Amino acid sequence: MDDWYITWSERISEAALGENVPFTLIGGNKGVMTRAQILLHIVNHTSYHRGFVADLFYQVPGARPPTTDLPVFLREGAAALV
């Protein structure tokens, strides 16, 4: 799988990385991200740190963890700008 990502990354153009890709999240919400944002999401998706930090928030009584999912963050950030 790593080889596929390396080959893909070497071949994709800057213009293609900036293209928007619409999608539907598992929960049914619509989203749109650039190919570059999708790649960043994939790279960070498996990082343990995000889950660990969110878990720490749950340990604080009454605290609500922030949104740590990149597609949701981008969608909510775009909506806030409108």
Buried (B, 14 or more C-beta within 10 A) or exposed (E): EEEEEEEEEEEBEEEEBEEEEEEEEEEEEEBEBBBBBBBEBEEEEEEEEBEEEBEEEEEEEEEEEEBBBBBBEBBEEEEEEE
